[in-house]
Amino acid sequence: MLGDWFCEGDLGFIFAFRGVGKTWFALAIAQAISTGGKLGDWQAHEMVKVLYVDGEMPAELMRARCTGLEGNSDNLQFLNHEILFDRTGKALNITNPDVQQAITQRCIKSGVKVVILDNLSTLASGMKENEADSWERVNNWLLDLRRRKIAVVIVHHAGRSGEMRGTSRREDNVFWIIALDDSKKNADDKRGARFISYFTKPSRNTQEEIPAFEWWFVTDKATGIVSIGHKQAQTLDVFRSIIEAGVTECDQIAAEMKVQKYTVSRLAKKAIDQGWLTKRGRNYELKKTKKDDGK
């Protein structure tokens, strides 16, 4: 579907803290796949139909973002919670078997090959995130979509630890997981959304390591057109973004970055030498600046 890492029938997660840019990133993926275009270094291999199920955003804001990304296409369809409620009085809840069946039938009739669910918290009302058995209310439906060669991307929130919120059982059937960490704080240009993407679960579809990228989405105030920039993120940038997300122990950082602990130690030494990191016991901490102290 996109690059070497996103293939037909995949189940993948994109997660981050609130306000980092999850919807921007998911929309950009949808736009690239539905137009046969490109997102950064990742080329879509053909134009396919995408159904974007939106459980949170105001319809007008979603329309403006889509227009800004120049993603208006017959191949990109939206199911927006606000419009659905205005027209039918019904709520979008993917734990409801009737809603699951309706989405599946829509995909079959329209030839949809990718479904994006944005986001799990708003679309799965009543599901207890930390209970493994509760996940079964949607897991069987997701497996059914896989058997039909329909890929699903789920947008989700990060917990206080910086890791994806909820039970780890949902990761059993997942082909890949992408984390987004905010990089705006350390950027000179603070317009729009700016974040680093990296795989916390590498894609099953390729043996090649997929690098981390820094992305920035900037909307032109006059035209509304959104420009997307990207560059390969340095390993030290990823290391810093993970610590800023609240993951501070060496073992945890190594697990997030999919590297050995000695690599984390080397990165930490560089950061300490550069003057922006300290170590207390088993934890790494960012050094406070005068700006952080409000001075």
TAQUISUL-V543238 format. One record per backbone hydrogen bond with DSSP energy under -0.5 kcal/mol. NH is the residue of the N-H (numbers start at 1). CO is the residue of the C=O. If there is no record, write none. Layout:
nh->NH co->CO
nh->NH co->CO
This chain:
nh->2 co->6
nh->3 co->43
nh->5 co->2
nh->6 co->2
nh->7 co->5
nh->10 co->7
nh->12 co->152
nh->13 co->176
nh->14 co->154
nh->15 co->178
nh->16 co->156
nh->20 co->17
nh->25 co->21
nh->26 co->22
nh->27 co->23
nh->28 co->24
nh->29 co->25
nh->30 co->26
nh->31 co->27
nh->32 co->28
nh->33 co->29
nh->34 co->30
nh->35 co->31
nh->36 co->32
nh->37 co->32
nh->39 co->42
nh->42 co->39
nh->43 co->41
nh->44 co->37
nh->45 co->1
nh->48 co->33
nh->48 co->46
nh->49 co->111
nh->50 co->75
nh->51 co->114
nh->52 co->50
nh->52 co->77
nh->53 co->51
nh->53 co->116
nh->54 co->52
nh->54 co->79
nh->55 co->53
nh->55 co->118
nh->62 co->58
nh->63 co->59
nh->64 co->60
nh->65 co->61
nh->66 co->62
nh->67 co->63
nh->68 co->64
nh->69 co->65
nh->70 co->67
nh->71 co->66
nh->73 co->71
nh->76 co->73
nh->77 co->50
nh->77 co->75
nh->79 co->52
nh->80 co->78
nh->81 co->54
nh->84 co->80
nh->85 co->81
nh->86 co->82
nh->87 co->83
nh->88 co->84
nh->89 co->84
nh->89 co->85
nh->90 co->84
nh->93 co->91
nh->94 co->123
nh->96 co->93
nh->97 co->95
nh->100 co->96
nh->101 co->97
nh->102 co->98
nh->103 co->99
nh->104 co->100
nh->105 co->101
nh->106 co->102
nh->107 co->103
nh->108 co->104
nh->109 co->105
nh->110 co->106
nh->111 co->107
nh->112 co->107
nh->113 co->49
nh->114 co->49
nh->115 co->151
nh->116 co->51
nh->117 co->115
nh->117 co->153
nh->118 co->53
nh->118 co->116
nh->119 co->155
nh->120 co->155
nh->123 co->119
nh->124 co->120
nh->127 co->124
nh->129 co->127
nh->131 co->128
nh->132 co->130
nh->135 co->131
nh->135 co->132
nh->136 co->132
nh->136 co->133
nh->137 co->134
nh->138 co->135
nh->139 co->135
nh->140 co->136
nh->142 co->138
nh->143 co->139
nh->144 co->140
nh->145 co->141
nh->146 co->142
nh->147 co->143
nh->148 co->144
nh->149 co->146
nh->150 co->145
nh->151 co->113
nh->151 co->149
nh->152 co->10
nh->153 co->115
nh->154 co->12
nh->155 co->117
nh->155 co->153
nh->156 co->14
nh->158 co->16
nh->159 co->163
nh->162 co->159
nh->165 co->157
nh->167 co->129
nh->170 co->167
nh->171 co->168
nh->172 co->169
nh->174 co->171
nh->175 co->11
nh->176 co->11
nh->177 co->201
nh->178 co->13
nh->179 co->198
nh->180 co->15
nh->181 co->196
nh->183 co->194
nh->184 co->194
nh->186 co->183
nh->187 co->184
nh->190 co->188
nh->193 co->217
nh->195 co->215
nh->196 co->181
nh->197 co->213
nh->198 co->179
nh->200 co->177
nh->200 co->198
nh->201 co->177
nh->204 co->175
nh->206 co->203
nh->211 co->209
nh->213 co->197
nh->214 co->231
nh->215 co->195
nh->216 co->229
nh->217 co->193
nh->218 co->216
nh->218 co->227
nh->220 co->218
nh->220 co->225
nh->224 co->220
nh->226 co->68
nh->227 co->218
nh->227 co->225
nh->229 co->216
nh->229 co->227
nh->231 co->214
nh->233 co->212
nh->237 co->234
nh->238 co->234
nh->239 co->235
nh->240 co->236
nh->241 co->237
nh->242 co->238
nh->243 co->239
nh->244 co->240
nh->245 co->241
nh->246 co->243
nh->247 co->242
nh->248 co->246
nh->250 co->282
nh->253 co->249
nh->254 co->250
nh->255 co->251
nh->256 co->252
nh->257 co->253
nh->258 co->254
nh->259 co->254
nh->263 co->260
nh->264 co->260
nh->265 co->261
nh->266 co->262
nh->267 co->263
nh->268 co->264
nh->269 co->265
nh->270 co->266
nh->271 co->267
nh->272 co->268
nh->273 co->269
nh->274 co->270
nh->275 co->271
nh->275 co->272
nh->276 co->271
nh->277 co->271
nh->278 co->285
nh->280 co->283
nh->283 co->280
nh->284 co->248
nh->285 co->278
nh->287 co->276
nh->293 co->289
nh->294 co->291
nh->295 co->290
